[in-house]
Amino acid sequence: MEISKLNKNITPSGTMAISNKARLLKEQGKPVIGFGAGEPDFPTPAHVIEDVKIASENPTYHKYSAVGGLKILRDEISRTTAEYSNFEVDADNVVVTNGGKQAILTTFMSLLDPGDEVLIPSPYWTTYPEAVKISGGQPVIVDTSFENDFKVTVKELENKLTEKTKALVWVSPSNPTGVVYSKEEALEIYNWAFERDIWILSDELYEHLVYEGITSPSPATIDKDFEKTVIVNGVAKAYSMTGWRVGWILGNDKVIGLSKKIQSHATSNVANISQVAAYSALKNGLDSTNEMKKAFNKRREYALKQFDNINNIKVPKATGAFYVFPDISHYTKGLIENVSSSIELCDWLLEKYFIAFVPGEVFGKEGFLRCSYALSDNDLEEGLTRLKDALDSI
Ligand SMILES: Cc1ncc(COP(=O)(O)O)c(C=O)c1O
């Protein structure tokens, strides 16, 4: 019996593969330090836990609720969006989803027809192309250059434009590079897309994790009626709430209407207790986010400095999220026995030095690795010292 032709070529999440290998070594008692984490290493804020305890006693939350999300949460999303993101969205134009991931998949399912092409600047977060494929679309990878800090240009996009181009994936700050577009760079791309009638899916999961004050506006600050813009956001990264699984889609009536229909069959509502947790996080402001941000910024500066100090490594200036994405291609050219790719270099570093990084191939970029600095200061220092010792000895 055959399985789905449409979906049988979906690749599993590559960031999970390295975590699994690292976990196995840890179980064997090895002193593994993981730089693979795509999540903050801080606890969820205490007030969230308190509010959830109370809510769990409330029988209302033990039942199905509205597909689009609890009204209190949608109102809070609308309020905080206006306050932090600088554009207005009605609470009726919000769908609460099971994390940003589901928001992305549901958005593509709402936008795409078979064969529609979606422009995805590379290096890209590993889920985008797969979510496009699951939705029947065609991912079109747009290569960017290290020299431009991996920021996509109009020229690079124009080269990949066809009659089938339906949408552009936009993410700033970026996973995996940590790079943030300036206002001018972002506006140039938005205008290019809108003039060509292309949807922008703007992934704003890292909007609060921006250092050095450099930030990019959301496309919704220009496309105020969401004619060609869909925003995806959530509580995972900014409030250290990855496990609670709450994200959301902001869009026009048509996109939101269809997203709700899809969600009504896929999951019904998101777990009410998790929605209360997200409400509590938003209601209590950004104090805990800002605390976390301070720690991340210190580690970011440290990591950038350490990479700069390792021979033959170049690293783009990361000013957002909690990742850096160094060029390690010098070490994937046969200098080390059996190492001729970043996957093999990451395997070698893990097996020999017990440090786990995610190879660039996972993000469509051989010759690089992703280093998350969402780990303790001690581990960061010890792990990057091991890396320096390993590579400087070659
Ligand atoms: C760029 C980006 N978007 C979306 C997500 C999804 O976040 P979640 O599904 O945990 O809300 C992630 C998670 O790693 C991410 O890095």
Ligand as a Chemical Component Dictionary entry (heavy atoms), coordinates in Angstrom:
data_LIG
# 
_chem_comp.id                   LIG 
_chem_comp.type                 NON-POLYMER 
_chem_comp.pdbx_formal_charge   0 
_chem_comp.three_letter_code    LIG 
# 
loop_
_chem_comp_atom.comp_id 
_chem_comp_atom.atom_id 
_chem_comp_atom.alt_atom_id 
_chem_comp_atom.type_symbol 
_chem_comp_atom.charge 
_chem_comp_atom.model_Cartn_x 
_chem_comp_atom.model_Cartn_y 
_chem_comp_atom.model_Cartn_z 
_chem_comp_atom.pdbx_ordinal 
LIG C1 C1 C 0 11.634 31.353 13.667 1  
LIG C2 C2 C 0 10.692 30.490 14.453 2  
LIG N1 N1 N 0 9.383  30.581 14.210 3  
LIG C3 C3 C 0 8.494  29.823 14.877 4  
LIG C4 C4 C 0 8.891  28.931 15.844 5  
LIG C5 C5 C 0 7.832  28.106 16.523 6  
LIG O1 O1 O 0 7.684  28.345 17.840 7  
LIG P1 P1 P 0 6.621  27.594 18.734 8  
LIG O2 O2 O 0 5.916  26.588 17.863 9  
LIG O3 O3 O 0 7.383  26.940 19.825 10 
LIG O4 O4 O 0 5.677  28.651 19.216 11 
LIG C6 C6 C 0 10.252 28.788 16.122 12 
LIG C7 C7 C 0 10.724 27.796 17.097 13 
LIG O5 O5 O 0 11.860 27.389 17.129 14 
LIG C8 C8 C 0 11.175 29.611 15.428 15 
LIG O6 O6 O 0 12.491 29.534 15.669 16 
# 
loop_
_chem_comp_bond.comp_id 
_chem_comp_bond.atom_id_1 
_chem_comp_bond.atom_id_2 
_chem_comp_bond.value_order 
_chem_comp_bond.pdbx_ordinal 
LIG C1 C2 SING 1  
LIG C2 N1 SING 2  
LIG C2 C8 DOUB 3  
LIG N1 C3 DOUB 4  
LIG C3 C4 SING 5  
LIG C4 C5 SING 6  
LIG C4 C6 DOUB 7  
LIG C5 O1 SING 8  
LIG O1 P1 SING 9  
LIG P1 O2 DOUB 10 
LIG P1 O3 SING 11 
LIG P1 O4 SING 12 
LIG C6 C7 SING 13 
LIG C6 C8 SING 14 
LIG C7 O5 DOUB 15 
LIG C8 O6 SING 16 
# 
